[in-house]
Amino acid sequence: MNWQEIWNTIVNWATNTGVKLVIALIVLFVSFKLINVISRRIEKSGEKKKADKTIMRTLAYVFKIGLKIVIATCLVGYVGIDTSGLTALIASLGVCVGLAVNGALSNLAGGVLIILTRPFRIDDYIEAQGYSGTVLDIHITNTKIATPDNKIIYIPNGPLSSGNIVNYSERDLRRVDLSFSIGYADDFEKAKEVIMNIINEHELILKDPAPFVRVGEHGASSINITTRVWTKTSDYWTVHFDLMESVKREFDKMGIEIPFNQLDVHVKKD
């Protein structure tokens, strides 16, 4: 083959396959950009219509990935590459990958189960698999949560869907359970009155359901007063810490002792 034939081959490839390849790359770039824009609009339209954020985000993600795969496959055929061999190769790789990622398949099934049953949603505060935090995103194979100290945890959906999940955000109200200890020499009726006054003056504590303040236990060195109040879920920790601080402050003013563990030692002389 002489140089003229090589040049003719290059020119022929450039005017046929080369042009198709350039067109395919342009179409690929533009279509992927459009798909990303449409996907974001689907997600934002769900937020404007106050639709379920988890479902809308998942639909947008599936739409984006699925459409990109379809367009890429069509463009491969347009360029002139035989897709039958590519299809067989993908199928073979799929079998190998399926055997290699058996655990990932269980996570995939778990993700579908979580999206369908919805034991929690995005922005809920949950506790599961030894971790607790706010749900940032629910992917098809894992769930992303942020802990109170801003660590990001990725929990596989397989064990998450089959394990125990505590959802602290599903209900609008939560009960704050506390126990305050006083000495045996102190007047427990007076202590109950002090606690109840603090509760009645706190604007975030609900009157219905009614607060509960009763002696709950005769401890080894103290009388323990069980206190239960209801508040909005968003105000739980504010009420918790306010009660702890206010009760200590008022007990000190009223001379009510908060005892500590004591041990009486008796020395026996022979």
JOFENPE-V605386 format. One record per run of one state. SS is the DSSP state (A for helix, B for strand, O for the rest). FROM is the first residue (numbers start at 1). TO is the last residue. Records with the same first field share a line. If there is no record, write none. Layout:
SS = FROM-TO, FROM-TO
//
This chain:
O = 1-2, 49-52, 80-82, 101-101, 118-124, 129-130, 139-141, 147-151, 163-164, 168-172, 183-187, 202-211, 219-222, 255-270
A = 3-48, 53-79, 83-100, 102-117, 157-162, 188-201, 233-254
B = 125-128, 131-138, 142-146, 152-156, 165-167, 173-182, 212-218, 223-232
//
